[in-house]
Amino acid sequence: MRWTSKVKPSDNAAEGEIIKHEWDGDLCELNNPLPGWWLKLFYFMIAVGAVYLVLYPGVFADKFDGLLNWSQIQQYERESSKVDSKASEYFAVYESKSVEELAQIPEALASGRRIFLNNCAVCHGTDAGGISSSYPNLTDNDWIWGGKPENIVTTITNGRIGAMPAGGALPDTSDETLTAVAHYVMQLGGHPADETLAQKGQELYAQSCIACHGADGTGNQALGAPNLADDVWLYADSANVEDIKSQIINPKIIKCLHGMMY
């Protein structure tokens, strides 16, 4: 690039005159050298790049780790270790306390709220009211895996997965069978249903659904089998036959993985 610091004859144009190069009809080039400050900055950046490639892994990262032996994984682990250390120190005072005791400590509740907003609100909402037809409401008393403190801690810590196979254990998934069972489920929850269809659905329910949801339809929290006898619906706004049939034939998977719902 040294030659660009001096003017070179071009089409017999003197310094500062227009060279016979033209673009777009009116864009011309003057016969001027590159500014000295620009050239110095350009050479400086070349030197910086060369030093960088010597100190850090670059073009030949698979063969040369750089003189500083730096890697983004090592930096991440160091920074994570610092954050974990501070977090452990902060929460150490709460480790020996029960959930009931923590609920009486304003500072603990404030920390829990911040953690909830950062990690759980995206699914359950900032008010923990859930998202209609998607994620459970955490402010009511309807729990899929149990609402005792130890149940909630287990759900957050280990995650949960609950889903029945398509069609459950029904002998067939014909529309007639699904409709009958759906009407019986409606009846379990105290909703209007066709009596004849509900009676047939009760027989099918006793054969195929009772093992998980119970004889009275109140569910089984140990299995994550929802209560069918109340008026709380996770994947519907209200009780209706078509939504129940859809959930039986094509069940949506309930997942909570380490506190993150999907």
N, C-alpha and C positions, 0 to 999 in steps of 0.2 A: 504493500500500500504506500510505500515511500514516494513512488512516482506521482501519486495523486496530490501531494503537498505542493507541487509546482505546476505552473501553467504549461501545457504542451500545445504546440500549434495544432489546430484542428480546422480543416476546411479553410485555412488561411484566415481564421478569425482571431483577432487580437484579444487580449485579456479583457473580459467584461462584455465582449460582443457576442451576438447570437450565433450559435453554431447551426449549420443547416440540418438540424434534426427537428422534426415537428410531429406532434401527436394530437389527435382529436381536432385538428384544424387550427388551433390557436395556442397550443402548449409548446413552448420553445425552451431550449437549453442554452444557458450562458457558458462561455468558456472561462470558468473560474475554478481555482483549486479548492479542495475541501478545507473547511476552517481548521486552524491548528488545534483549537480546544477540542473539536470533535475527534480528530485523529488521536490526540493524547488519551482521550477517554476510551476510544476504541482499543488502543494498545493496552491500556490499563485493564480493560475487561478481559482481553485475551490472557493477560498474566493471571488475573483472578481465576479464570477458568482452569488454567494449567495447575495452579496451586490447589484448587478444589479437587481436581482429579487425582492429585497425589495424596491429599489428606483423607478424602472420602471415596467410597466405592462409586465408580461412575461407569464409563463405557466398558471397562473390563471387570465389572463387578463379580462375575463368576470366577475370575482368576485372582483378582487383587482386591482386598478389603480396605485398602487405604492405610496410611500410617497411623491414623487414630483408631483404627479397628472399630469404627462406629457402625451401628445398624439401627434401623427404626424399631425393630423388635426389642433390642436392649434398652433403648430410650423409653419405649412404652412401658416396659416392665419396671424400670426405675421410677418413673412418674406414678405408675399404678401402685407401687409399693409405698410411696410417700402418702398417697391419698388413703390407701387402706390403713396405714399406720395412724393417721389422724382420725379416721372414722372409728377405728377400734378404741382409740383413747376417748373419743367423744361418747361412744355408746357403752363403754365399760361400766359406767355408773348405773345403767339400766339392766344389765345382764342378769342380775340376781333377783329382779323384781318380776312379779307375775303380771299378766295382761291387765287384770283388775286393778292392781296397784298403779300401773303405768297410766291407766285411764284417769287417775286422780291427780296426775302431775301435768300441769299446763305446758311445761317445756317439752315433755315427752309427746303430748298431743300435737303440739306445734310442729315438732320434727316429723311425726307420723303424717301430718297433713301435707307437709312439703314433699315427703317421699311419695305419698299417694299421687299428688299432682304431677310429679315428674315421671312416674312409672305406670300408674294405673288409670289415670283420668282419660287417657286417649281411648280407652275402651269403655270404661264404666262411667265416664262423665265427671266433670269437676265437682258435682254434687253427689256422686256415687249412685245416682239414680239409674244407671245403666243406659243402654241404647235400645230403643224399641226394636223387637224382632232380631236382636243380635247378641247383646251382652246383658248378663243378669243385673238386676237392681240389688244393690248391697244395703239399701236402707230399710227394706222390709224384713219380714221374719220368715221368708221362704228360702230355704237353703238346699242346694243340690247335694252337697257333701257334708252338711252339718254346720251349724252356726255357733257352736261353742268355741271359746278362745283357742283351745288346742286344735280343733278342726280347721279353723281359719289359718292358724300358724302353719299347719301341715300343708294346706293348699298353697299358701304363698311360698313356702320353703321348697317343697318337692314338686309342686305342680299336680294337675289332675287331668285325666283323659277319660271321657265317658261317652260312649256311643253304642247304640245297638246296630246289628247288621241290617241291611236293607230288607224290609219286610218283617223284621223281628223274627219270631219263631212261628209265624202263621203258616198253616199248611199250604196256602196259596195266596197270591197277591192280586187276585181278580178284583175288579171294581166292586163287585157285590160283597166280597169278604171285607175289603177295606171300609166300605160304607157302613157295614153292620158294626164293625169294631168302633169306628168313629162315633157312631150314634151312642154306643154304650159309654164311651169315654165322656161324651157330652152329658150323659145322664149321671155319671159319677160326680161330675162337678156341679150338679144341680141345674143344668141348663135344659131347655126344651129339646126333646128328641123323639123320634118315631119309636113307639113302644115295641112294635113288632121287630123292627131292625135292631133295636137295643137288646131285645131278648136273645136274638141270634148272636149278636155281638158279645153278649155276656158269656155264652158258651165258648166262643172262640177265645175270648180273653182268658177264661179259666184254663184253657188248654195251652195257650201260648204266651201270655203276658204276665200272669200272676206271679211267676217265679221272681221277677225283678220288681214289678210295681206293686205287688201285694194284693191280697184279696179285696181290700177296700180301695185300692188305687192310690194309697198315700205314699207310695214309692219306697225306696230303700237307699238311705244316704250312704251306707257302706259301699254300695255299687254305683252310686251317682245316678240312680234311677229317679227321675223327677216325680213329684206328687201330681197325680192326674185328677185328684178329687177336689182341688181348690180352684180358684179363679185366676191363678197366676200363670201366664203363658210366655215362655221365653222367645219363641219364634213367631208369635202372632200377637196382634193387638187385643184380640178377644177370641172367645171360643167359637169355632165354626168347623163344620164337617170337612170342608175341602182342605183347610190347613192341617187338620189332624191326619187326614189321609196322606197328604204330601209328606209329612214328617215320618209316617210309618214306612212308606215305600222308598223315600229318599231322605233318611235321617241326616240332619245336620250334626256335625261333630262338635261336642262341647270340649274345649281345651283350655287349660290354664297351665302354661309352662313357666315354672319359676316366677309366678306372679304376673306374667304377661299373657293376656287372653288373645287367641287368634280365632 
